[in-house]
Amino acid sequence: MIDVIGVIGAVLTTIAFIPQVIKVIKTKNTRDISLLMYIIFIIGLVCWEIYGLLKSDFPIILANLVTLFLATIILIKKVKS
């Protein structure tokens, strides 16, 4: 049951970024997005990814890898704008 809760949390926090990525791609507008927040967030995701790899915890590895990908798209769009 603990793993199920972890997987549900991982899925929800990961897919929460999809609407933002879609909006940024469609509108090409990142003016109201904090660059510092995304930099800090991505550093945190890298730490979580390393932690998941060291613990061989698949839900943590997968969720943070996907979230890192989505957040990086937004960060790249932010830096380019």
Biopython code that builds the backbone (N, CA, C, O; Angstrom):
import numpy as np
from Bio.PDB.StructureBuilder import StructureBuilder

atoms = [
    (1, "MET", "N", (0.830, -1.200, 0.000)),
    (1, "MET", "CA", (0.000, 0.000, 0.000)),
    (1, "MET", "C", (0.874, 1.263, 0.000)),
    (1, "MET", "O", (0.518, 2.269, -0.614)),
    (2, "ILE", "N", (2.002, 1.203, 0.682)),
    (2, "ILE", "CA", (2.901, 2.364, 0.728)),
    (2, "ILE", "C", (3.421, 2.681, -0.664)),
    (2, "ILE", "O", (3.488, 3.849, -1.046)),
    (3, "ASP", "N", (3.790, 1.660, -1.425)),
    (3, "ASP", "CA", (4.279, 1.882, -2.784)),
    (3, "ASP", "C", (3.197, 2.452, -3.684)),
    (3, "ASP", "O", (3.487, 3.289, -4.539)),
    (4, "VAL", "N", (1.964, 2.018, -3.510)),
    (4, "VAL", "CA", (0.846, 2.542, -4.306)),
    (4, "VAL", "C", (0.682, 4.035, -4.056)),
    (4, "VAL", "O", (0.506, 4.808, -4.998)),
    (5, "ILE", "N", (0.738, 4.440, -2.808)),
    (5, "ILE", "CA", (0.637, 5.861, -2.471)),
    (5, "ILE", "C", (1.787, 6.635, -3.109)),
    (5, "ILE", "O", (1.584, 7.727, -3.639)),
    (6, "GLY", "N", (2.983, 6.076, -3.059)),
    (6, "GLY", "CA", (4.140, 6.716, -3.671)),
    (6, "GLY", "C", (3.992, 6.854, -5.173)),
    (6, "GLY", "O", (4.320, 7.897, -5.737)),
    (7, "VAL", "N", (3.503, 5.818, -5.820)),
    (7, "VAL", "CA", (3.311, 5.861, -7.276)),
    (7, "VAL", "C", (2.232, 6.881, -7.642)),
    (7, "VAL", "O", (2.399, 7.639, -8.597)),
    (8, "ILE", "N", (1.146, 6.908, -6.904)),
    (8, "ILE", "CA", (0.082, 7.889, -7.171)),
    (8, "ILE", "C", (0.623, 9.309, -7.017)),
    (8, "ILE", "O", (0.373, 10.165, -7.865)),
    (9, "GLY", "N", (1.360, 9.557, -5.942)),
    (9, "GLY", "CA", (1.957, 10.872, -5.739)),
    (9, "GLY", "C", (2.922, 11.238, -6.852)),
    (9, "GLY", "O", (2.927, 12.373, -7.328)),
    (10, "ALA", "N", (3.736, 10.280, -7.265)),
    (10, "ALA", "CA", (4.702, 10.518, -8.337)),
    (10, "ALA", "C", (3.996, 10.840, -9.647)),
    (10, "ALA", "O", (4.392, 11.767, -10.353)),
    (11, "VAL", "N", (2.968, 10.092, -9.972)),
    (11, "VAL", "CA", (2.226, 10.329, -11.217)),
    (11, "VAL", "C", (1.565, 11.709, -11.195)),
    (11, "VAL", "O", (1.653, 12.459, -12.167)),
    (12, "LEU", "N", (0.909, 12.036, -10.095)),
    (12, "LEU", "CA", (0.206, 13.318, -10.017)),
    (12, "LEU", "C", (1.155, 14.514, -10.085)),
    (12, "LEU", "O", (0.884, 15.475, -10.805)),
    (13, "THR", "N", (2.246, 14.467, -9.356)),
    (13, "THR", "CA", (3.171, 15.596, -9.377)),
    (13, "THR", "C", (3.893, 15.704, -10.714)),
    (13, "THR", "O", (4.316, 16.792, -11.105)),
    (14, "THR", "N", (4.036, 14.599, -11.406)),
    (14, "THR", "CA", (4.676, 14.617, -12.719)),
    (14, "THR", "C", (3.728, 15.179, -13.778)),
    (14, "THR", "O", (4.110, 16.067, -14.541)),
    (15, "ILE", "N", (2.502, 14.670, -13.830)),
    (15, "ILE", "CA", (1.582, 15.131, -14.867)),
    (15, "ILE", "C", (1.095, 16.558, -14.617)),
    (15, "ILE", "O", (0.540, 17.189, -15.517)),
    (16, "ALA", "N", (1.298, 17.063, -13.414)),
    (16, "ALA", "CA", (0.906, 18.440, -13.116)),
    (16, "ALA", "C", (1.647, 19.439, -13.996)),
    (16, "ALA", "O", (1.160, 20.549, -14.206)),
    (17, "PHE", "N", (2.806, 19.070, -14.510)),
    (17, "PHE", "CA", (3.593, 19.967, -15.361)),
    (17, "PHE", "C", (3.133, 19.980, -16.813)),
    (17, "PHE", "O", (3.464, 20.906, -17.555)),
    (18, "ILE", "N", (2.394, 18.991, -17.220)),
    (18, "ILE", "CA", (1.998, 18.893, -18.625)),
    (18, "ILE", "C", (1.187, 20.108, -19.095)),
    (18, "ILE", "O", (1.490, 20.645, -20.160)),
    (19, "PRO", "N", (0.171, 20.566, -18.350)),
    (19, "PRO", "CA", (-0.562, 21.747, -18.823)),
    (19, "PRO", "C", (0.331, 22.993, -18.978)),
    (19, "PRO", "O", (0.132, 23.786, -19.899)),
    (20, "GLN", "N", (1.297, 23.160, -18.094)),
    (20, "GLN", "CA", (2.201, 24.316, -18.191)),
    (20, "GLN", "C", (3.087, 24.209, -19.421)),
    (20, "GLN", "O", (3.303, 25.195, -20.125)),
    (21, "VAL", "N", (3.599, 23.014, -19.677)),
    (21, "VAL", "CA", (4.441, 22.808, -20.863)),
    (21, "VAL", "C", (3.635, 23.089, -22.127)),
    (21, "VAL", "O", (4.119, 23.772, -23.030)),
    (22, "ILE", "N", (2.423, 22.573, -22.198)),
    (22, "ILE", "CA", (1.571, 22.800, -23.365)),
    (22, "ILE", "C", (1.303, 24.287, -23.548)),
    (22, "ILE", "O", (1.378, 24.800, -24.664)),
    (23, "LYS", "N", (0.991, 24.980, -22.457)),
    (23, "LYS", "CA", (0.712, 26.418, -22.543)),
    (23, "LYS", "C", (1.934, 27.191, -23.015)),
    (23, "LYS", "O", (1.815, 28.076, -23.863)),
    (24, "VAL", "N", (3.101, 26.872, -22.481)),
    (24, "VAL", "CA", (4.334, 27.564, -22.872)),
    (24, "VAL", "C", (4.647, 27.303, -24.348)),
    (24, "VAL", "O", (5.047, 28.219, -25.068)),
    (25, "ILE", "N", (4.470, 26.082, -24.792)),
    (25, "ILE", "CA", (4.747, 25.752, -26.194)),
    (25, "ILE", "C", (3.761, 26.468, -27.119)),
    (25, "ILE", "O", (4.161, 27.011, -28.149)),
    (26, "LYS", "N", (2.482, 26.473, -26.758)),
    (26, "LYS", "CA", (1.463, 27.102, -27.602)),
    (26, "LYS", "C", (1.611, 28.621, -27.649)),
    (26, "LYS", "O", (1.585, 29.221, -28.724)),
    (27, "THR", "N", (1.767, 29.237, -26.482)),
    (27, "THR", "CA", (1.769, 30.705, -26.418)),
    (27, "THR", "C", (3.156, 31.308, -26.590)),
    (27, "THR", "O", (3.289, 32.484, -26.932)),
    (28, "LYS", "N", (4.192, 30.502, -26.353)),
    (28, "LYS", "CA", (5.584, 30.976, -26.370)),
    (28, "LYS", "C", (5.799, 32.120, -25.357)),
    (28, "LYS", "O", (6.718, 32.926, -25.500)),
    (29, "ASN", "N", (4.943, 32.167, -24.350)),
    (29, "ASN", "CA", (5.004, 33.216, -23.334)),
    (29, "ASN", "C", (5.490, 32.627, -22.008)),
    (29, "ASN", "O", (4.835, 31.764, -21.423)),
    (30, "THR", "N", (6.641, 33.103, -21.546)),
    (30, "THR", "CA", (7.179, 32.659, -20.262)),
    (30, "THR", "C", (7.440, 33.842, -19.331)),
    (30, "THR", "O", (8.106, 33.699, -18.306)),
    (31, "ARG", "N", (6.918, 34.992, -19.690)),
    (31, "ARG", "CA", (7.175, 36.223, -18.949)),
    (31, "ARG", "C", (6.856, 36.101, -17.457)),
    (31, "ARG", "O", (7.606, 36.609, -16.624)),
    (32, "ASP", "N", (5.773, 35.447, -17.120)),
    (32, "ASP", "CA", (5.349, 35.362, -15.713)),
    (32, "ASP", "C", (5.907, 34.145, -14.980)),
    (32, "ASP", "O", (5.515, 33.877, -13.845)),
    (33, "ILE", "N", (6.805, 33.416, -15.605)),
    (33, "ILE", "CA", (7.404, 32.241, -14.981)),
    (33, "ILE", "C", (8.742, 32.640, -14.367)),
    (33, "ILE", "O", (9.558, 33.297, -15.014)),
    (34, "SER", "N", (8.959, 32.247, -13.140)),
    (34, "SER", "CA", (10.186, 32.594, -12.423)),
    (34, "SER", "C", (11.358, 31.730, -12.890)),
    (34, "SER", "O", (11.336, 30.507, -12.752)),
    (35, "LEU", "N", (12.377, 32.381, -13.441)),
    (35, "LEU", "CA", (13.586, 31.679, -13.867)),
    (35, "LEU", "C", (14.283, 31.040, -12.671)),
    (35, "LEU", "O", (14.689, 29.880, -12.736)),
    (36, "LEU", "N", (14.424, 31.787, -11.583)),
    (36, "LEU", "CA", (15.100, 31.260, -10.395)),
    (36, "LEU", "C", (14.371, 30.041, -9.834)),
    (36, "LEU", "O", (15.011, 29.076, -9.418)),
    (37, "MET", "N", (13.059, 30.077, -9.821)),
    (37, "MET", "CA", (12.290, 28.939, -9.311)),
    (37, "MET", "C", (12.586, 27.688, -10.132)),
    (37, "MET", "O", (12.786, 26.611, -9.570)),
    (38, "TYR", "N", (12.615, 27.822, -11.453)),
    (38, "TYR", "CA", (12.867, 26.653, -12.289)),
    (38, "TYR", "C", (14.297, 26.151, -12.163)),
    (38, "TYR", "O", (14.527, 24.943, -12.223)),
    (39, "ILE", "N", (15.245, 27.030, -11.993)),
    (39, "ILE", "CA", (16.631, 26.609, -11.780)),
    (39, "ILE", "C", (16.744, 25.812, -10.485)),
    (39, "ILE", "O", (17.328, 24.729, -10.462)),
    (40, "ILE", "N", (16.184, 26.353, -9.414)),
    (40, "ILE", "CA", (16.210, 25.667, -8.117)),
    (40, "ILE", "C", (15.458, 24.337, -8.201)),
    (40, "ILE", "O", (15.920, 23.323, -7.678)),
    (41, "PHE", "N", (14.316, 24.348, -8.852)),
    (41, "PHE", "CA", (13.501, 23.152, -8.984)),
    (41, "PHE", "C", (14.248, 22.050, -9.742)),
    (41, "PHE", "O", (14.226, 20.890, -9.330)),
    (42, "ILE", "N", (14.903, 22.407, -10.838)),
    (42, "ILE", "CA", (15.637, 21.423, -11.627)),
    (42, "ILE", "C", (16.821, 20.867, -10.845)),
    (42, "ILE", "O", (17.113, 19.675, -10.940)),
    (43, "ILE", "N", (17.495, 21.693, -10.086)),
    (43, "ILE", "CA", (18.575, 21.190, -9.225)),
    (43, "ILE", "C", (18.008, 20.175, -8.223)),
    (43, "ILE", "O", (18.607, 19.127, -7.983)),
    (44, "GLY", "N", (16.861, 20.499, -7.651)),
    (44, "GLY", "CA", (16.198, 19.570, -6.731)),
    (44, "GLY", "C", (15.828, 18.262, -7.413)),
    (44, "GLY", "O", (15.994, 17.190, -6.832)),
    (45, "LEU", "N", (15.326, 18.343, -8.650)),
    (45, "LEU", "CA", (14.979, 17.134, -9.394)),
    (45, "LEU", "C", (16.209, 16.275, -9.677)),
    (45, "LEU", "O", (16.145, 15.048, -9.603)),
    (46, "VAL", "N", (17.317, 16.916, -9.998)),
    (46, "VAL", "CA", (18.564, 16.160, -10.225)),
    (46, "VAL", "C", (18.965, 15.436, -8.935)),
    (46, "VAL", "O", (19.385, 14.279, -8.973)),
    (47, "CYS", "N", (18.836, 16.111, -7.816)),
    (47, "CYS", "CA", (19.147, 15.469, -6.526)),
    (47, "CYS", "C", (18.214, 14.282, -6.276)),
    (47, "CYS", "O", (18.668, 13.217, -5.857)),
    (48, "TRP", "N", (16.919, 14.455, -6.529)),
    (48, "TRP", "CA", (15.972, 13.357, -6.365)),
    (48, "TRP", "C", (16.305, 12.204, -7.299)),
    (48, "TRP", "O", (16.190, 11.038, -6.921)),
    (49, "GLU", "N", (16.721, 12.532, -8.525)),
    (49, "GLU", "CA", (17.069, 11.491, -9.492)),
    (49, "GLU", "C", (18.272, 10.675, -8.990)),
    (49, "GLU", "O", (18.270, 9.446, -9.052)),
    (50, "ILE", "N", (19.275, 11.366, -8.505)),
    (50, "ILE", "CA", (20.457, 10.685, -7.956)),
    (50, "ILE", "C", (20.051, 9.819, -6.757)),
    (50, "ILE", "O", (20.481, 8.671, -6.640)),
    (51, "TYR", "N", (19.231, 10.371, -5.880)),
    (51, "TYR", "CA", (18.740, 9.634, -4.715)),
    (51, "TYR", "C", (18.006, 8.367, -5.151)),
    (51, "TYR", "O", (18.257, 7.284, -4.623)),
    (52, "GLY", "N", (17.091, 8.511, -6.126)),
    (52, "GLY", "CA", (16.343, 7.361, -6.620)),
    (52, "GLY", "C", (17.244, 6.306, -7.226)),
    (52, "GLY", "O", (17.033, 5.109, -7.030)),
    (53, "LEU", "N", (18.261, 6.758, -7.972)),
    (53, "LEU", "CA", (19.211, 5.815, -8.562)),
    (53, "LEU", "C", (20.021, 5.089, -7.487)),
    (53, "LEU", "O", (20.226, 3.878, -7.569)),
    (54, "LEU", "N", (20.477, 5.834, -6.483)),
    (54, "LEU", "CA", (21.257, 5.223, -5.406)),
    (54, "LEU", "C", (20.434, 4.216, -4.603)),
    (54, "LEU", "O", (20.969, 3.222, -4.113)),
    (55, "LYS", "N", (19.137, 4.477, -4.471)),
    (55, "LYS", "CA", (18.258, 3.575, -3.723)),
    (55, "LYS", "C", (17.603, 2.530, -4.619)),
    (55, "LYS", "O", (16.888, 1.652, -4.136)),
    (56, "SER", "N", (17.847, 2.626, -5.926)),
    (56, "SER", "CA", (17.203, 1.735, -6.905)),
    (56, "SER", "C", (15.685, 1.748, -6.746)),
    (56, "SER", "O", (15.037, 0.702, -6.758)),
    (57, "ASP", "N", (15.136, 2.944, -6.598)),
    (57, "ASP", "CA", (13.700, 3.123, -6.385)),
    (57, "ASP", "C", (13.064, 3.575, -7.701)),
    (57, "ASP", "O", (13.126, 4.752, -8.056)),
    (58, "PHE", "N", (12.453, 2.628, -8.420)),
    (58, "PHE", "CA", (11.937, 2.899, -9.757)),
    (58, "PHE", "C", (10.909, 4.027, -9.813)),
    (58, "PHE", "O", (11.010, 4.872, -10.703)),
    (59, "PRO", "N", (9.910, 4.088, -8.900)),
    (59, "PRO", "CA", (8.957, 5.201, -8.976)),
    (59, "PRO", "C", (9.637, 6.573, -8.843)),
    (59, "PRO", "O", (9.270, 7.516, -9.544)),
    (60, "ILE", "N", (10.601, 6.682, -7.965)),
    (60, "ILE", "CA", (11.312, 7.956, -7.796)),
    (60, "ILE", "C", (12.132, 8.265, -9.051)),
    (60, "ILE", "O", (12.146, 9.402, -9.522)),
    (61, "ILE", "N", (12.803, 7.267, -9.581)),
    (61, "ILE", "CA", (13.621, 7.460, -10.783)),
    (61, "ILE", "C", (12.754, 7.916, -11.948)),
    (61, "ILE", "O", (13.060, 8.915, -12.599)),
    (62, "LEU", "N", (11.681, 7.193, -12.212)),
    (62, "LEU", "CA", (10.835, 7.492, -13.367)),
    (62, "LEU", "C", (10.133, 8.836, -13.227)),
    (62, "LEU", "O", (10.140, 9.643, -14.156)),
    (63, "ALA", "N", (9.530, 9.076, -12.077)),
    (63, "ALA", "CA", (8.785, 10.326, -11.879)),
    (63, "ALA", "C", (9.695, 11.541, -12.009)),
    (63, "ALA", "O", (9.337, 12.522, -12.660)),
    (64, "ASN", "N", (10.851, 11.476, -11.401)),
    (64, "ASN", "CA", (11.745, 12.627, -11.451)),
    (64, "ASN", "C", (12.399, 12.798, -12.811)),
    (64, "ASN", "O", (12.705, 13.922, -13.209)),
    (65, "LEU", "N", (12.615, 11.723, -13.519)),
    (65, "LEU", "CA", (13.166, 11.817, -14.862)),
    (65, "LEU", "C", (12.167, 12.501, -15.803)),
    (65, "LEU", "O", (12.538, 13.384, -16.576)),
    (66, "VAL", "N", (10.911, 12.089, -15.731)),
    (66, "VAL", "CA", (9.881, 12.706, -16.573)),
    (66, "VAL", "C", (9.666, 14.166, -16.176)),
    (66, "VAL", "O", (9.580, 15.037, -17.043)),
    (67, "THR", "N", (9.580, 14.438, -14.879)),
    (67, "THR", "CA", (9.399, 15.812, -14.408)),
    (67, "THR", "C", (10.589, 16.677, -14.796)),
    (67, "THR", "O", (10.414, 17.833, -15.180)),
    (68, "LEU", "N", (11.786, 16.134, -14.700)),
    (68, "LEU", "CA", (12.986, 16.860, -15.109)),
    (68, "LEU", "C", (12.913, 17.222, -16.587)),
    (68, "LEU", "O", (13.265, 18.338, -16.970)),
    (69, "PHE", "N", (12.465, 16.297, -17.412)),
    (69, "PHE", "CA", (12.302, 16.556, -18.839)),
    (69, "PHE", "C", (11.306, 17.691, -19.076)),
    (69, "PHE", "O", (11.590, 18.617, -19.836)),
    (70, "LEU", "N", (10.141, 17.623, -18.428)),
    (70, "LEU", "CA", (9.111, 18.647, -18.612)),
    (70, "LEU", "C", (9.575, 20.012, -18.101)),
    (70, "LEU", "O", (9.373, 21.025, -18.770)),
    (71, "ALA", "N", (10.186, 20.044, -16.935)),
    (71, "ALA", "CA", (10.665, 21.307, -16.370)),
    (71, "ALA", "C", (11.780, 21.899, -17.217)),
    (71, "ALA", "O", (11.883, 23.119, -17.344)),
    (72, "THR", "N", (12.613, 21.049, -17.795)),
    (72, "THR", "CA", (13.698, 21.535, -18.643)),
    (72, "THR", "C", (13.154, 22.186, -19.909)),
    (72, "THR", "O", (13.718, 23.173, -20.381)),
    (73, "ILE", "N", (12.076, 21.654, -20.464)),
    (73, "ILE", "CA", (11.438, 22.287, -21.623)),
    (73, "ILE", "C", (11.035, 23.712, -21.270)),
    (73, "ILE", "O", (11.299, 24.645, -22.029)),
    (74, "ILE", "N", (10.398, 23.878, -20.123)),
    (74, "ILE", "CA", (9.959, 25.209, -19.695)),
    (74, "ILE", "C", (11.162, 26.111, -19.454)),
    (74, "ILE", "O", (11.157, 27.273, -19.862)),
    (75, "LEU", "N", (12.187, 25.589, -18.799)),
    (75, "LEU", "CA", (13.380, 26.394, -18.524)),
    (75, "LEU", "C", (14.049, 26.844, -19.827)),
    (75, "LEU", "O", (14.454, 28.001, -19.942)),
    (76, "ILE", "N", (14.164, 25.966, -20.782)),
    (76, "ILE", "CA", (14.771, 26.329, -22.070)),
    (76, "ILE", "C", (13.956, 27.421, -22.761)),
    (76, "ILE", "O", (14.515, 28.391, -23.273)),
    (77, "LYS", "N", (12.642, 27.259, -22.772)),
    (77, "LYS", "CA", (11.777, 28.284, -23.370)),
    (77, "LYS", "C", (11.932, 29.610, -22.636)),
    (77, "LYS", "O", (11.940, 30.669, -23.263)),
    (78, "LYS", "N", (12.056, 29.557, -21.300)),
    (78, "LYS", "CA", (12.213, 30.773, -20.495)),
    (78, "LYS", "C", (13.524, 31.462, -20.831)),
    (78, "LYS", "O", (13.552, 32.679, -21.011)),
    (79, "VAL", "N", (14.598, 30.714, -20.918)),
    (79, "VAL", "CA", (15.919, 31.301, -21.197)),
    (79, "VAL", "C", (15.951, 31.881, -22.614)),
    (79, "VAL", "O", (16.564, 32.925, -22.836)),
    (80, "LYS", "N", (15.305, 31.225, -23.562)),
    (80, "LYS", "CA", (15.291, 31.695, -24.944)),
    (80, "LYS", "C", (14.415, 32.929, -25.158)),
    (80, "LYS", "O", (14.591, 33.655, -26.136)),
    (81, "SER", "N", (13.484, 33.163, -24.256)),
    (81, "SER", "CA", (12.562, 34.305, -24.458)),
    (81, "SER", "C", (13.099, 35.593, -23.899)),
    (81, "SER", "O", (12.441, 36.629, -23.993)),
]
sb = StructureBuilder()
sb.init_structure("model")
sb.init_model(0)
sb.init_chain("A")
sb.init_seg("    ")
for serial, (resi, resn, name, xyz) in enumerate(atoms, 1):
    if name == "N":
        sb.init_residue(resn, " ", resi, " ")
    sb.init_atom(name, np.array(xyz, "f"), 0.0, 1.0, " ", f" {name:<3s}", serial, name[0])
structure = sb.get_structure()
